[in-house]
Every structure is written in structure tokens, then in C-alpha cells.
């Protein structure tokens, strides 16, 4: 069975919310070893959120 590699840039939307702001980050899951499961790279997502928070 063949695989297809798709590269999509992560996108985010920052908007005002009650008592603060809301960060919506869109990403695709990444297959792990042997393509038996997937990960969302939560550590990278948290790093992006921290960078956005620092920038504002």
C-alpha cells in the first residue's frame, strides 16, 4: 500500500473572546512509526501559542 505525503502550512486565527482571546490553530495529524497511529505534535502547538502570546 502506497503513501501520499501532503504538506500543508499551519494556520491560525486569533480573535477576541470573553475575558481574553481565542487562538484557533489548524494542523494535520502526522503519522508515527509504521503508520499505525498519528500525533498532532502538541508540544509544537503549545510553542506556537506561547510565541503568539508573547508577540501580543
PyMOL commands that set and color helices and strands:
alter all, ss='L'
color gray80, all
select helices_A, chain A and resi 33-35+42-55
alter helices_A, ss='H'
color red, helices_A
select strands_A, chain A and resi 11-17+20-26+30-31+38-39
alter strands_A, ss='S'
color yellow, strands_A
deselect
rebuild
show_as cartoon
